[in-house]
Amino acid sequence: MNCALCGGNKKSRVRMLGFNICGSCMEGISSTPVAAEEYDHYKDIIKIALQNYIDERVESRNKPCSI
């Protein structure tokens, strides 16, 4: 599976909110200072992933049951 952040085909280390993050990107996320420019990039990607995760859960609850 490709990394959702860099698109690389590295072995996934973390699966978060339904997407894969490679070890390099996870290291970047966990070590980037809040004041750094990259922080906003990571924050925006995680916001999108969280919204997609929520939308999928809401959508699956609203589907009619097939009996």
C-alpha positions in Angstrom: 0.0 0.0 0.0 1.2 3.5 -0.9 1.8 6.1 1.8 -1.1 8.6 1.8 1.3 11.5 2.4 4.3 11.0 0.1 2.8 8.4 -2.3 5.8 6.2 -1.8 5.5 2.5 -1.9 7.4 1.9 1.3 6.3 -0.6 3.8 3.5 0.9 5.8 4.1 1.3 9.5 1.0 3.0 10.6 -2.6 2.8 9.5 -4.5 5.8 10.7 -8.2 6.7 9.9 -8.2 4.2 7.1 -5.0 5.3 5.3 -1.4 4.2 5.4 1.6 6.3 6.5 5.1 5.2 5.9 7.8 5.3 8.7 9.5 8.4 7.1 6.3 10.4 7.0 5.3 9.3 10.5 8.7 10.5 11.8 8.1 13.8 10.0 4.6 14.2 11.6 5.9 13.4 15.1 9.0 15.6 15.0 7.8 18.7 13.1 7.5 21.7 15.4 4.2 23.5 15.4 5.8 26.7 14.1 7.3 24.9 11.0 5.7 25.4 7.6 5.3 21.6 7.1 3.1 21.4 10.2 0.2 23.0 8.4 0.7 20.6 5.5 0.5 17.6 7.8 -2.4 19.2 9.7 -4.4 19.7 6.5 -3.9 16.2 5.3 -5.0 14.8 8.7 -8.1 17.0 8.7 -9.1 15.7 5.3 -8.5 12.1 6.4 -10.5 12.6 9.6 -13.4 14.2 7.6 -13.4 11.2 5.2 -13.4 8.8 8.1 -16.4 10.6 9.7 -18.3 10.8 6.4 -17.8 7.1 5.8 -19.2 6.2 9.2 -22.2 8.5 8.9 -22.9 7.2 5.4 -22.8 3.6 6.5 -25.2 4.3 9.4 -27.7 6.0 7.0 -27.9 3.1 4.6 -31.2 1.2 4.8 -30.9 -2.4 6.0 -31.5 -5.0 3.4 -33.5 -7.9 4.9 
